Amino acid sequence: MTPTTPSRIPSLWDVARAATLSGPELLLYRSNLLGSDLRVTNYGGGNTSAKLTHSDPLTGQDVTVLWVKGSGGDLGSMALDGFSTLYLDKLQQLKTLYRGLAHEDEMVGYLPHCTFNLNPRAASIDTPLHAYIPYAHVDHMHPDAVIAIAAAARSEELTEAVFGGEIGWLPWQRPGFDLG
């Protein structure tokens, strides 16, 4: 047998198509691409987000809105109504209410108070992670191959052996505000 060079997952990104899309449509486009390949994320897994500027329906002022995959659904097949939309400034204010790990569940009840434009889509438990990372676009995926490494005995050592320091390792932590 002849050794082969591992192949990369081919990019399906269409620059011309992407150039025609609005901010929310661009988020949906990349979400559908990421979610449609089970090598990238498992069915129903992963979350994508974008921090976009919108006109507040009450004040007319520009505000930053977090668009994040809502609770449930599948990235590969979801539509725009699969995203929660939340005022980023209100999500930031929730940090002042956080009382620690023992009170994670109460924080979920505050997320609907941050809803932008009466969007009925329930926010994901991963919303704080997307809100508090200082990047406009966040994609976190759940590929089965990485999950297998993370769930293995001595996963920290295995992560170093496989990735050679290219990615970091954190112990498992329940999703929520502390993780965010």
OpenMM code with the backbone's topology and positions (N, CA, C; nanometers):
from openmm import Vec3, app, unit

residues = "MET THR PRO THR THR PRO SER ARG ILE PRO SER LEU TRP ASP VAL ALA ARG ALA ALA THR LEU SER GLY PRO GLU LEU LEU LEU TYR ARG SER ASN LEU LEU GLY SER ASP LEU ARG VAL THR ASN TYR GLY GLY GLY ASN THR SER ALA LYS LEU THR HIS SER ASP PRO LEU THR GLY GLN ASP VAL THR VAL LEU TRP VAL LYS GLY SER GLY GLY ASP LEU GLY SER MET ALA LEU ASP GLY PHE SER THR LEU TYR LEU ASP LYS LEU GLN GLN LEU LYS THR LEU TYR ARG GLY LEU ALA HIS GLU ASP GLU MET VAL GLY TYR LEU PRO HIS CYS THR PHE ASN LEU ASN PRO ARG ALA ALA SER ILE ASP THR PRO LEU HIS ALA TYR ILE PRO TYR ALA HIS VAL ASP HIS MET HIS PRO ASP ALA VAL ILE ALA ILE ALA ALA ALA ALA ARG SER GLU GLU LEU THR GLU ALA VAL PHE GLY GLY GLU ILE GLY TRP LEU PRO TRP GLN ARG PRO GLY PHE ASP LEU GLY".split()
positions = [
    Vec3(0.0833, -0.1184, 0.0000),
    Vec3(0.0000, 0.0000, 0.0000),
    Vec3(0.0878, 0.1248, 0.0000),
    Vec3(0.0446, 0.2207, -0.0721),
    Vec3(0.1139, 0.3483, -0.0765),
    Vec3(0.0488, 0.4432, 0.0229),
    Vec3(0.1306, 0.5058, 0.1100),
    Vec3(0.0688, 0.6022, 0.2044),
    Vec3(0.0081, 0.7192, 0.1272),
    Vec3(-0.1006, 0.7670, 0.1778),
    Vec3(-0.1675, 0.8808, 0.1136),
    Vec3(-0.1653, 1.0002, 0.2062),
    Vec3(-0.1655, 1.1148, 0.1468),
    Vec3(-0.1743, 1.2383, 0.2235),
    Vec3(-0.3194, 1.2576, 0.2629),
    Vec3(-0.3443, 1.2851, 0.3905),
    Vec3(-0.4844, 1.3079, 0.4298),
    Vec3(-0.5438, 1.4229, 0.3485),
    Vec3(-0.6653, 1.4034, 0.3046),
    Vec3(-0.7299, 1.5098, 0.2271),
    Vec3(-0.8063, 1.6022, 0.3216),
    Vec3(-0.8138, 1.7249, 0.2804),
    Vec3(-0.8909, 1.8218, 0.3559),
    Vec3(-1.0355, 1.8163, 0.3094),
    Vec3(-1.1228, 1.8598, 0.3946),
    Vec3(-1.2632, 1.8712, 0.3554),
    Vec3(-1.2710, 1.9844, 0.2536),
    Vec3(-1.3271, 1.9584, 0.1373),
    Vec3(-1.3309, 2.0644, 0.0351),
    Vec3(-1.4221, 2.1795, 0.0775),
    Vec3(-1.3798, 2.2998, 0.0431),
    Vec3(-1.4605, 2.4175, 0.0718),
    Vec3(-1.5752, 2.4260, -0.0275),
    Vec3(-1.6947, 2.4425, 0.0230),
    Vec3(-1.8130, 2.4592, -0.0622),
    Vec3(-1.8553, 2.6057, -0.0685),
    Vec3(-1.7778, 2.6931, -0.0072),
    Vec3(-1.8091, 2.8353, -0.0011),
    Vec3(-1.8087, 2.8945, -0.1413),
    Vec3(-1.9156, 2.9636, -0.1763),
    Vec3(-1.9286, 3.0292, -0.3067),
    Vec3(-1.9188, 3.1803, -0.2825),
    Vec3(-1.8040, 3.2372, -0.3148),
    Vec3(-1.7781, 3.3789, -0.2892),
    Vec3(-1.8811, 3.4673, -0.3592),
    Vec3(-1.9149, 3.4345, -0.4825),
    Vec3(-2.0112, 3.5157, -0.5577),
    Vec3(-2.1487, 3.5111, -0.4914),
    Vec3(-2.1908, 3.3946, -0.4500),
    Vec3(-2.3210, 3.3832, -0.3818),
    Vec3(-2.3187, 3.4586, -0.2493),
    Vec3(-2.2124, 3.4389, -0.1723),
    Vec3(-2.2019, 3.5036, -0.0414),
    Vec3(-2.2083, 3.6556, -0.0537),
    Vec3(-2.1536, 3.7104, -0.1605),
    Vec3(-2.1519, 3.8557, -0.1803),
    Vec3(-2.2911, 3.9136, -0.1994),
    Vec3(-2.3897, 3.8312, -0.2316),
    Vec3(-2.5258, 3.8793, -0.2557),
    Vec3(-2.6145, 3.8711, -0.1313),
    Vec3(-2.5616, 3.8198, -0.0211),
    Vec3(-2.6444, 3.7900, 0.0958),
    Vec3(-2.6361, 3.8986, 0.2025),
    Vec3(-2.7480, 3.9181, 0.2726),
    Vec3(-2.7510, 4.0076, 0.3887),
    Vec3(-2.6773, 3.9400, 0.5046),
    Vec3(-2.6539, 4.0129, 0.6135),
    Vec3(-2.5884, 3.9551, 0.7308),
    Vec3(-2.6571, 3.8295, 0.7823),
    Vec3(-2.7891, 3.8331, 0.8063),
    Vec3(-2.8564, 3.7122, 0.8522),
    Vec3(-2.8516, 3.5982, 0.7492),
    Vec3(-2.8652, 3.6327, 0.6221),
    Vec3(-2.8598, 3.5294, 0.5178),
    Vec3(-2.7204, 3.4675, 0.5085),
    Vec3(-2.6177, 3.5478, 0.5296),
    Vec3(-2.4805, 3.4977, 0.5278),
    Vec3(-2.4569, 3.4019, 0.6449),
    Vec3(-2.5107, 3.4347, 0.7610),
    Vec3(-2.5030, 3.3449, 0.8765),
    Vec3(-2.5723, 3.2131, 0.8447),
    Vec3(-2.6902, 3.2200, 0.7852),
    Vec3(-2.7624, 3.0984, 0.7492),
    Vec3(-2.6839, 3.0168, 0.6474),
    Vec3(-2.6277, 3.0832, 0.5479),
    Vec3(-2.5510, 3.0150, 0.4437),
    Vec3(-2.4354, 2.9362, 0.5051),
    Vec3(-2.3560, 3.0008, 0.5902),
    Vec3(-2.2425, 2.9290, 0.6483),
    Vec3(-2.2893, 2.8211, 0.7455),
    Vec3(-2.4000, 2.8464, 0.8154),
    Vec3(-2.4537, 2.7463, 0.9075),
    Vec3(-2.4972, 2.6217, 0.8319),
    Vec3(-2.5690, 2.6411, 0.7227),
    Vec3(-2.6140, 2.5276, 0.6424),
    Vec3(-2.4962, 2.4497, 0.5846),
    Vec3(-2.3926, 2.5207, 0.5387),
    Vec3(-2.2746, 2.4518, 0.4858),
    Vec3(-2.2053, 2.3700, 0.5949),
    Vec3(-2.1833, 2.4301, 0.7114),
    Vec3(-2.1170, 2.3594, 0.8207),
    Vec3(-2.1998, 2.2407, 0.8690),
    Vec3(-2.3290, 2.2598, 0.8798),
    Vec3(-2.4152, 2.1553, 0.9329),
    Vec3(-2.4484, 2.0447, 0.8346),
    Vec3(-2.4229, 2.0668, 0.7074),
    Vec3(-2.4597, 1.9661, 0.6073),
    Vec3(-2.3547, 1.8563, 0.5927),
    Vec3(-2.2390, 1.8717, 0.6560),
    Vec3(-2.1324, 1.7721, 0.6463),
    Vec3(-2.1109, 1.7087, 0.7832),
    Vec3(-2.1471, 1.5825, 0.7960),
    Vec3(-2.1377, 1.5150, 0.9256),
    Vec3(-1.9938, 1.4949, 0.9725),
    Vec3(-1.8953, 1.5229, 0.8873),
    Vec3(-1.7556, 1.5222, 0.9326),
    Vec3(-1.7256, 1.6481, 1.0130),
    Vec3(-1.8056, 1.7522, 0.9926),
    Vec3(-1.7841, 1.8803, 1.0590),
    Vec3(-1.8632, 1.8880, 1.1891),
    Vec3(-1.9878, 1.8461, 1.1859),
    Vec3(-2.0686, 1.8439, 1.3085),
    Vec3(-2.1731, 1.7340, 1.2987),
    Vec3(-2.2076, 1.6767, 1.4122),
    Vec3(-2.3087, 1.5720, 1.4106),
    Vec3(-2.4476, 1.6327, 1.3909),
    Vec3(-2.5441, 1.5489, 1.3540),
    Vec3(-2.6798, 1.5980, 1.3291),
    Vec3(-2.7325, 1.6678, 1.4542),
    Vec3(-2.7820, 1.7892, 1.4355),
    Vec3(-2.8373, 1.8659, 1.5468),
    Vec3(-2.7323, 1.9336, 1.6334),
    Vec3(-2.6053, 1.9061, 1.6065),
    Vec3(-2.4982, 1.9603, 1.6892),
    Vec3(-2.4440, 2.0910, 1.6367),
    Vec3(-2.3704, 2.1566, 1.7217),
    Vec3(-2.3045, 2.2798, 1.6839),
    Vec3(-2.3939, 2.4014, 1.6961),
    Vec3(-2.3299, 2.5142, 1.7027),
    Vec3(-2.3998, 2.6419, 1.7076),
    Vec3(-2.3189, 2.7428, 1.6275),
    Vec3(-2.3890, 2.8315, 1.5617),
    Vec3(-2.3265, 2.9411, 1.4890),
    Vec3(-2.3908, 3.0705, 1.5351),
    Vec3(-2.3152, 3.1793, 1.5207),
    Vec3(-2.3718, 3.3084, 1.5603),
    Vec3(-2.3052, 3.4212, 1.4836),
    Vec3(-2.3733, 3.5347, 1.4830),
    Vec3(-2.3188, 3.6587, 1.4272),
    Vec3(-2.3749, 3.7747, 1.5079),
    Vec3(-2.2897, 3.8726, 1.5327),
    Vec3(-2.3315, 3.9962, 1.5992),
    Vec3(-2.3515, 4.0993, 1.4883),
    Vec3(-2.4768, 4.1363, 1.4668),
    Vec3(-2.5141, 4.2222, 1.3541),
    Vec3(-2.5813, 4.3497, 1.4034),
    Vec3(-2.5695, 4.4553, 1.3261),
    Vec3(-2.6321, 4.5821, 1.3599),
    Vec3(-2.7704, 4.5885, 1.2960),
    Vec3(-2.8697, 4.6247, 1.3778),
    Vec3(-3.0078, 4.6406, 1.3316),
    Vec3(-3.0659, 4.7682, 1.3923),
    Vec3(-3.1693, 4.8171, 1.3309),
    Vec3(-3.2415, 4.9308, 1.3851),
    Vec3(-3.3398, 4.8809, 1.4899),
    Vec3(-3.3320, 4.9360, 1.6105),
    Vec3(-3.4245, 4.8974, 1.7164),
    Vec3(-3.5658, 4.9368, 1.6745),
    Vec3(-3.6626, 4.8436, 1.6819),
    Vec3(-3.7976, 4.8756, 1.6365),
    Vec3(-3.8676, 4.9833, 1.7193),
    Vec3(-3.8245, 5.0083, 1.8417),
    Vec3(-3.8880, 5.1102, 1.9253),
    Vec3(-3.8189, 5.2456, 1.9187),
    Vec3(-3.6856, 5.2442, 1.9129),
    Vec3(-3.6124, 5.3705, 1.9178),
    Vec3(-3.5591, 5.4151, 1.7822),
    Vec3(-3.5478, 5.3223, 1.6885),
    Vec3(-3.4886, 5.3535, 1.5593),
    Vec3(-3.3366, 5.3612, 1.5635),
    Vec3(-3.2784, 5.3476, 1.6815),
    Vec3(-3.1326, 5.3540, 1.6954),
    Vec3(-3.0699, 5.2211, 1.6540),
    Vec3(-2.9472, 5.2282, 1.6039),
    Vec3(-2.8743, 5.1073, 1.5713),
    Vec3(-2.8325, 5.0367, 1.6997),
    Vec3(-2.8554, 4.9061, 1.7033),
    Vec3(-2.8170, 4.8236, 1.8174),
    Vec3(-2.7481, 4.6981, 1.7641),
    Vec3(-2.6656, 4.6388, 1.8497),
    Vec3(-2.6007, 4.5131, 1.8135),
    Vec3(-2.6902, 4.3991, 1.8594),
    Vec3(-2.7186, 4.3101, 1.7647),
    Vec3(-2.8069, 4.1969, 1.7903),
    Vec3(-2.7285, 4.0673, 1.7694),
    Vec3(-2.7355, 3.9797, 1.8675),
    Vec3(-2.6757, 3.8472, 1.8538),
    Vec3(-2.7758, 3.7554, 1.7858),
    Vec3(-2.7394, 3.7062, 1.6692),
    Vec3(-2.8142, 3.6012, 1.6016),
    Vec3(-2.7420, 3.4717, 1.6368),
    Vec3(-2.8110, 3.3778, 1.7008),
    Vec3(-2.7487, 3.2518, 1.7409),
    Vec3(-2.8474, 3.1382, 1.7171),
    Vec3(-2.7948, 3.0248, 1.6717),
    Vec3(-2.8820, 2.9095, 1.6496),
    Vec3(-2.9675, 2.8887, 1.7739),
    Vec3(-3.0973, 2.8796, 1.7527),
    Vec3(-3.1891, 2.8612, 1.8637),
    Vec3(-3.1851, 2.7198, 1.9175),
    Vec3(-3.2556, 2.6986, 2.0239),
    Vec3(-3.2618, 2.5685, 2.0876),
    Vec3(-3.3247, 2.4675, 1.9933),
    Vec3(-3.2621, 2.3516, 1.9807),
    Vec3(-3.3115, 2.2482, 1.8902),
    Vec3(-3.2746, 2.2807, 1.7470),
    Vec3(-3.3192, 2.1992, 1.6574),
    Vec3(-3.2930, 2.2241, 1.5163),
    Vec3(-3.1598, 2.1687, 1.4701),
    Vec3(-3.1385, 2.1756, 1.3413),
    Vec3(-3.0205, 2.1203, 1.2776),
    Vec3(-2.9586, 2.2258, 1.1873),
    Vec3(-2.8306, 2.2544, 1.2039),
    Vec3(-2.7628, 2.3566, 1.1243),
    Vec3(-2.7728, 2.3303, 0.9746),
    Vec3(-2.7666, 2.2048, 0.9356),
    Vec3(-2.7653, 2.1709, 0.7942),
    Vec3(-2.8949, 2.1985, 0.7222),
    Vec3(-3.0046, 2.2006, 0.7936),
    Vec3(-3.1348, 2.2153, 0.7271),
    Vec3(-3.2186, 2.3313, 0.7804),
    Vec3(-3.1672, 2.4053, 0.8756),
    Vec3(-3.2472, 2.5121, 0.9361),
    Vec3(-3.2687, 2.6285, 0.8398),
    Vec3(-3.3684, 2.7085, 0.8706),
    Vec3(-3.3989, 2.8318, 0.7971),
    Vec3(-3.3723, 2.9501, 0.8906),
    Vec3(-3.3919, 3.0718, 0.8418),
    Vec3(-3.3657, 3.1912, 0.9237),
    Vec3(-3.4448, 3.1920, 1.0540),
    Vec3(-3.5646, 3.1320, 1.0530),
    Vec3(-3.6435, 3.1322, 1.1767),
    Vec3(-3.5874, 3.0359, 1.2815),
    Vec3(-3.4788, 2.9681, 1.2506),
    Vec3(-3.4130, 2.8813, 1.3476),
    Vec3(-3.3151, 2.9541, 1.4380),
    Vec3(-3.2980, 3.0840, 1.4152),
    Vec3(-3.2070, 3.1637, 1.4968),
    Vec3(-3.2837, 3.2444, 1.6007),
    Vec3(-3.2284, 3.2498, 1.7208),
    Vec3(-3.2734, 3.3449, 1.8224),
    Vec3(-3.2056, 3.4775, 1.7918),
    Vec3(-3.2740, 3.5862, 1.8220),
    Vec3(-3.2136, 3.7184, 1.8081),
    Vec3(-3.2262, 3.7886, 1.9425),
    Vec3(-3.1125, 3.8354, 1.9940),
    Vec3(-3.1105, 3.8943, 2.1273),
    Vec3(-3.0266, 4.0218, 2.1278),
    Vec3(-3.0715, 4.1201, 2.2065),
    Vec3(-2.9950, 4.2425, 2.2252),
    Vec3(-2.8642, 4.2065, 2.2949),
    Vec3(-2.7518, 4.2392, 2.2334),
    Vec3(-2.6235, 4.2068, 2.2936),
    Vec3(-2.6018, 4.2854, 2.4229),
    Vec3(-2.6441, 4.4109, 2.4277),
    Vec3(-2.6218, 4.4883, 2.5504),
    Vec3(-2.6993, 4.4288, 2.6684),
    Vec3(-2.8176, 4.3762, 2.6435),
    Vec3(-2.8945, 4.3134, 2.7527),
    Vec3(-2.8278, 4.1835, 2.7977),
    Vec3(-2.7731, 4.1078, 2.7018),
    Vec3(-2.6989, 3.9865, 2.7388),
    Vec3(-2.5778, 4.0225, 2.8242),
    Vec3(-2.5106, 4.1307, 2.7907),
    Vec3(-2.3957, 4.1750, 2.8706),
    Vec3(-2.4404, 4.2107, 3.0131),
    Vec3(-2.5570, 4.2723, 3.0264),
    Vec3(-2.6077, 4.3118, 3.1584),
    Vec3(-2.6389, 4.1909, 3.2466),
    Vec3(-2.6673, 4.0756, 3.1838),
    Vec3(-2.6977, 3.9558, 3.2626),
    Vec3(-2.5799, 3.9122, 3.3488),
    Vec3(-2.4595, 3.9500, 3.3110),
    Vec3(-2.3415, 3.9142, 3.3916),
    Vec3(-2.3553, 3.9675, 3.5340),
    Vec3(-2.4225, 4.0810, 3.5501),
    Vec3(-2.4372, 4.1394, 3.6839),
    Vec3(-2.5349, 4.0601, 3.7703),
    Vec3(-2.6186, 3.9766, 3.7083),
    Vec3(-2.7153, 3.8959, 3.7830),
    Vec3(-2.6628, 3.7574, 3.8180),
    Vec3(-2.5520, 3.7183, 3.7552),
    Vec3(-2.5009, 3.5820, 3.7712),
    Vec3(-2.4440, 3.5603, 3.9114),
    Vec3(-2.4952, 3.4555, 3.9788),
    Vec3(-2.4556, 3.4283, 4.1180),
    Vec3(-2.3702, 3.3029, 4.1313),
    Vec3(-2.3231, 3.2458, 4.0216),
    Vec3(-2.2340, 3.1302, 4.0291),
    Vec3(-2.2953, 3.0016, 3.9780),
    Vec3(-2.2109, 2.8979, 3.9744),
    Vec3(-2.2492, 2.7687, 3.9170),
    Vec3(-2.3771, 2.7103, 3.9770),
    Vec3(-2.3969, 2.7288, 4.1026),
    Vec3(-2.5157, 2.6722, 4.1685),
    Vec3(-2.6458, 2.7351, 4.1183),
    Vec3(-2.6350, 2.8457, 4.0443),
    Vec3(-2.7530, 2.9192, 3.9999),
    Vec3(-2.7627, 2.9286, 3.8471),
    Vec3(-2.6975, 2.8374, 3.7772),
    Vec3(-2.6991, 2.8384, 3.6305),
    Vec3(-2.8416, 2.8340, 3.5743),
    Vec3(-2.9263, 2.7495, 3.6323),
    Vec3(-3.0610, 2.7319, 3.5773),
    Vec3(-3.1435, 2.8603, 3.5803),
    Vec3(-3.1255, 2.9435, 3.6815),
    Vec3(-3.2042, 3.0668, 3.6872),
    Vec3(-3.1662, 3.1615, 3.5733),
    Vec3(-3.0445, 3.1522, 3.5237),
    Vec3(-2.9992, 3.2413, 3.4177),
    Vec3(-3.0722, 3.2148, 3.2862),
    Vec3(-3.1066, 3.0908, 3.2619),
    Vec3(-3.1798, 3.0561, 3.1394),
    Vec3(-3.3122, 3.1317, 3.1339),
    Vec3(-3.3744, 3.1527, 3.2474),
    Vec3(-3.5008, 3.2256, 3.2540),
    Vec3(-3.4893, 3.3722, 3.2172),
    Vec3(-3.3676, 3.4257, 3.2228),
    Vec3(-3.3476, 3.5660, 3.1851),
    Vec3(-3.3305, 3.5864, 3.0353),
    Vec3(-3.2935, 3.4828, 2.9629),
    Vec3(-3.2671, 3.4982, 2.8198),
    Vec3(-3.3859, 3.5547, 2.7416),
    Vec3(-3.5103, 3.5119, 2.7677),
    Vec3(-3.6217, 3.5706, 2.6919),
    Vec3(-3.6359, 3.7220, 2.7107),
    Vec3(-3.5865, 3.7752, 2.8209),
    Vec3(-3.5928, 3.9199, 2.8454),
    Vec3(-3.4973, 3.9979, 2.7560),
    Vec3(-3.4093, 3.9272, 2.6885),
    Vec3(-3.3113, 3.9901, 2.5991),
    Vec3(-3.3540, 3.9811, 2.4521),
    Vec3(-3.4693, 3.9257, 2.4260),
    Vec3(-3.5154, 3.9013, 2.2892),
    Vec3(-3.5281, 4.0302, 2.2088),
    Vec3(-3.4774, 4.0248, 2.0863),
    Vec3(-3.4884, 4.1364, 1.9927),
    Vec3(-3.6048, 4.1120, 1.8982),
    Vec3(-3.6878, 4.2141, 1.8799),
    Vec3(-3.7948, 4.2153, 1.7803),
    Vec3(-3.8966, 4.1019, 1.7975),
    Vec3(-3.9252, 4.0658, 1.9205),
    Vec3(-4.0286, 3.9676, 1.9548),
    Vec3(-4.0064, 3.8300, 1.8923),
    Vec3(-3.8819, 3.7950, 1.8642),
    Vec3(-3.8508, 3.6658, 1.8032),
    Vec3(-3.8921, 3.5525, 1.8978),
    Vec3(-3.9780, 3.4601, 1.8528),
    Vec3(-4.0252, 3.3541, 1.9418),
    Vec3(-3.9281, 3.2366, 1.9579),
    Vec3(-3.8197, 3.2316, 1.8815),
    Vec3(-3.7268, 3.1175, 1.8888),
    Vec3(-3.6541, 3.1195, 2.0231),
    Vec3(-3.6630, 3.0104, 2.0972),
    Vec3(-3.5964, 3.0004, 2.2275),
    Vec3(-3.4453, 3.0013, 2.2093),
    Vec3(-3.3781, 3.0743, 2.2959),
    Vec3(-3.2324, 3.0828, 2.2914),
    Vec3(-3.1697, 2.9535, 2.3424),
    Vec3(-3.0602, 2.9175, 2.2838),
    Vec3(-2.9850, 2.7981, 2.3213),
    Vec3(-2.9131, 2.8187, 2.4540),
    Vec3(-2.8821, 2.7096, 2.5212),
    Vec3(-2.8029, 2.7144, 2.6437),
    Vec3(-2.6618, 2.7664, 2.6136),
    Vec3(-2.6203, 2.7587, 2.4871),
    Vec3(-2.4882, 2.8076, 2.4470),
    Vec3(-2.4870, 2.9563, 2.4135),
    Vec3(-2.5985, 3.0253, 2.4293),
    Vec3(-2.6051, 3.1677, 2.3982),
    Vec3(-2.4982, 3.2492, 2.4707),
    Vec3(-2.4746, 3.2303, 2.6015),
    Vec3(-2.3708, 3.3104, 2.6680),
    Vec3(-2.2327, 3.2909, 2.6053),
    Vec3(-2.2002, 3.1695, 2.5666),
    Vec3(-2.0714, 3.1447, 2.5034),
    Vec3(-2.0554, 3.2326, 2.3804),
    Vec3(-2.1576, 3.2408, 2.2978),
    Vec3(-2.1526, 3.3219, 2.1758),
    Vec3(-2.1570, 3.4716, 2.2066),
    Vec3(-2.2307, 3.5090, 2.3093),
    Vec3(-2.2432, 3.6507, 2.3435),
    Vec3(-2.1133, 3.7066, 2.4005),
    Vec3(-2.0444, 3.6288, 2.4828),
    Vec3(-1.9320, 3.6823, 2.5580),
    Vec3(-1.7968, 3.6620, 2.4908),
    Vec3(-1.7915, 3.5842, 2.3851),
    Vec3(-1.6682, 3.5749, 2.3062),
    Vec3(-1.6600, 3.7036, 2.2247),
    Vec3(-1.5442, 3.7701, 2.2243),
    Vec3(-1.5366, 3.9030, 2.1623),
    Vec3(-1.5190, 3.9021, 2.0099),
    Vec3(-1.5853, 3.8127, 1.9425),
    Vec3(-1.5772, 3.8057, 1.7973),
    Vec3(-1.7163, 3.8187, 1.7378),
    Vec3(-1.7237, 3.8808, 1.6213),
    Vec3(-1.8532, 3.9033, 1.5566),
    Vec3(-1.9145, 3.7735, 1.5035),
    Vec3(-1.8316, 3.6774, 1.4683),
    Vec3(-1.8798, 3.5516, 1.4109),
    Vec3(-1.8172, 3.4358, 1.4872),
    Vec3(-1.9016, 3.3466, 1.5370),
    Vec3(-1.8542, 3.2318, 1.6139),
    Vec3(-1.9229, 3.1066, 1.5599),
    Vec3(-1.8431, 3.0063, 1.5292),
    Vec3(-1.8949, 2.8760, 1.4877),
    Vec3(-1.8326, 2.7727, 1.5800),
    Vec3(-1.9154, 2.7022, 1.6538),
    Vec3(-1.8600, 2.5904, 1.7306),
    Vec3(-1.9358, 2.4653, 1.6900),
    Vec3(-1.8575, 2.3658, 1.6542),
    Vec3(-1.9120, 2.2435, 1.5967),
    Vec3(-1.8924, 2.1268, 1.6923),
    Vec3(-1.9608, 2.0186, 1.6656),
    Vec3(-1.9515, 1.8980, 1.7474),
    Vec3(-1.9176, 1.7786, 1.6587),
    Vec3(-1.7973, 1.7738, 1.6001),
    Vec3(-1.7632, 1.6589, 1.5152),
    Vec3(-1.7432, 1.5335, 1.5998),
    Vec3(-1.7963, 1.4229, 1.5524),
    Vec3(-1.7864, 1.2971, 1.6260),
    Vec3(-1.6414, 1.2589, 1.6544),
    Vec3(-1.5507, 1.2859, 1.5608),
    Vec3(-1.4099, 1.2503, 1.5809),
    Vec3(-1.3515, 1.3240, 1.7012),
    Vec3(-1.3837, 1.4513, 1.7156),
    Vec3(-1.3323, 1.5289, 1.8288),
    Vec3(-1.4026, 1.4869, 1.9579),
    Vec3(-1.5300, 1.4580, 1.9488),
    Vec3(-1.6026, 1.4093, 2.0673),
    Vec3(-1.5404, 1.2790, 2.1171),
    Vec3(-1.5011, 1.1906, 2.0253),
    Vec3(-1.4375, 1.0637, 2.0640),
    Vec3(-1.3071, 1.0888, 2.1389),
    Vec3(-1.2282, 1.1850, 2.0930),
    Vec3(-1.1033, 1.2180, 2.1623),
    Vec3(-1.1337, 1.2763, 2.2997),
    Vec3(-1.2303, 1.3680, 2.3048),
    Vec3(-1.2649, 1.4333, 2.4313),
    Vec3(-1.3212, 1.3357, 2.5340),
    Vec3(-1.3880, 1.2309, 2.4876),
    Vec3(-1.4511, 1.1353, 2.5784),
    Vec3(-1.3584, 1.0191, 2.6148),
    Vec3(-1.2411, 1.0143, 2.5553),
    Vec3(-1.1480, 0.9044, 2.5798),
    Vec3(-1.0778, 0.9193, 2.7146),
    Vec3(-1.0298, 0.8066, 2.7659),
    Vec3(-0.9445, 0.8109, 2.8840),
    Vec3(-0.8201, 0.8915, 2.8474),
    Vec3(-0.7710, 0.9712, 2.9408),
    Vec3(-0.6524, 1.0545, 2.9193),
    Vec3(-0.6717, 1.1475, 2.7992),
    Vec3(-0.7891, 1.2068, 2.7889),
    Vec3(-0.8223, 1.2912, 2.6737),
    Vec3(-0.7282, 1.4109, 2.6587),
    Vec3(-0.6787, 1.4643, 2.7690),
    Vec3(-0.5867, 1.5781, 2.7582),
    Vec3(-0.4571, 1.5355, 2.6885),
    Vec3(-0.4025, 1.4216, 2.7277),
    Vec3(-0.2811, 1.3705, 2.6636),
    Vec3(-0.3070, 1.3361, 2.5169),
    Vec3(-0.4201, 1.2752, 2.4895),
    Vec3(-0.4560, 1.2378, 2.3532),
    Vec3(-0.4733, 1.3615, 2.2648),
    Vec3(-0.5339, 1.4661, 2.3188),
    Vec3(-0.5511, 1.5909, 2.2434),
    Vec3(-0.4148, 1.6470, 2.2023),
    Vec3(-0.3203, 1.6464, 2.2954),
    Vec3(-0.1853, 1.6952, 2.2648),
    Vec3(-0.1188, 1.6072, 2.1591),
    Vec3(-0.1344, 1.4757, 2.1720),
    Vec3(-0.0718, 1.3839, 2.0759),
    Vec3(-0.1296, 1.4007, 1.9355),
    Vec3(-0.2597, 1.4182, 1.9263),
    Vec3(-0.3257, 1.4291, 1.7955),
    Vec3(-0.3036, 1.5665, 1.7333),
    Vec3(-0.3176, 1.6709, 1.8121),
    Vec3(-0.3163, 1.8068, 1.7567),
    Vec3(-0.1856, 1.8824, 1.7797),
    Vec3(-0.0952, 1.8247, 1.8578),
    Vec3(0.0366, 1.8844, 1.8749),
    Vec3(0.0366, 2.0291, 1.9200),
    Vec3(-0.0545, 2.0654, 2.0074),
    Vec3(-0.0578, 2.2012, 2.0597),
    Vec3(-0.1313, 2.3012, 1.9720),
    Vec3(-0.1877, 2.2569, 1.8608),
    Vec3(-0.2617, 2.3473, 1.7711),
    Vec3(-0.3956, 2.3910, 1.8307),
    Vec3(-0.4520, 2.3104, 1.9188),
    Vec3(-0.5757, 2.3479, 1.9869),
    Vec3(-0.5574, 2.3243, 2.1361),
    Vec3(-0.6354, 2.3938, 2.2136),
    Vec3(-0.6288, 2.3797, 2.3581),
    Vec3(-0.7248, 2.2731, 2.4077),
    Vec3(-0.7076, 2.2347, 2.5316),
    Vec3(-0.7934, 2.1360, 2.5944),
    Vec3(-0.8480, 2.1959, 2.7225),
    Vec3(-0.9779, 2.1850, 2.7411),
    Vec3(-1.0431, 2.2258, 2.8657),
    Vec3(-1.1217, 2.1070, 2.9180),
    Vec3(-1.1286, 2.0888, 3.0488),
    Vec3(-1.2126, 1.9812, 3.1015),
    Vec3(-1.3594, 2.0117, 3.0724),
    Vec3(-1.4409, 1.9074, 3.0676),
    Vec3(-1.5829, 1.9257, 3.0383),
    Vec3(-1.6438, 2.0192, 3.1413),
    Vec3(-1.7317, 2.1028, 3.0931),
    Vec3(-1.8076, 2.1912, 3.1804),
    Vec3(-1.9475, 2.2044, 3.1226),
    Vec3(-2.0434, 2.2051, 3.2094),
    Vec3(-2.1821, 2.2223, 3.1693),
    Vec3(-2.1969, 2.3536, 3.0906),
    Vec3(-2.2705, 2.3514, 2.9784),
    Vec3(-2.2961, 2.4774, 2.9054),
    Vec3(-2.3714, 2.5750, 2.9934),
    Vec3(-2.3477, 2.7017, 2.9717),
    Vec3(-2.4197, 2.8042, 3.0473),
    Vec3(-2.3362, 2.9294, 3.0653),
    Vec3(-2.3691, 3.0066, 3.1660),
    Vec3(-2.3066, 3.1367, 3.1856),
    Vec3(-2.1621, 3.1262, 3.2301),
    Vec3(-2.1283, 3.0351, 3.3182),
    Vec3(-1.9895, 3.0234, 3.3625),
    Vec3(-1.9003, 2.9862, 3.2454),
    Vec3(-1.9432, 2.8933, 3.1633),
    Vec3(-1.8662, 2.8556, 3.0447),
    Vec3(-1.8520, 2.9743, 2.9515),
    Vec3(-1.9597, 3.0505, 2.9314),
    Vec3(-1.9543, 3.1684, 2.8458),
    Vec3(-1.8582, 3.2715, 2.8970),
] * unit.nanometer
topology = app.Topology()
chain = topology.addChain("A")
for resn in residues:
    res = topology.addResidue(resn, chain)
    for name in ("N", "CA", "C"):
        topology.addAtom(name, app.Element.getBySymbol(name[0]), res)
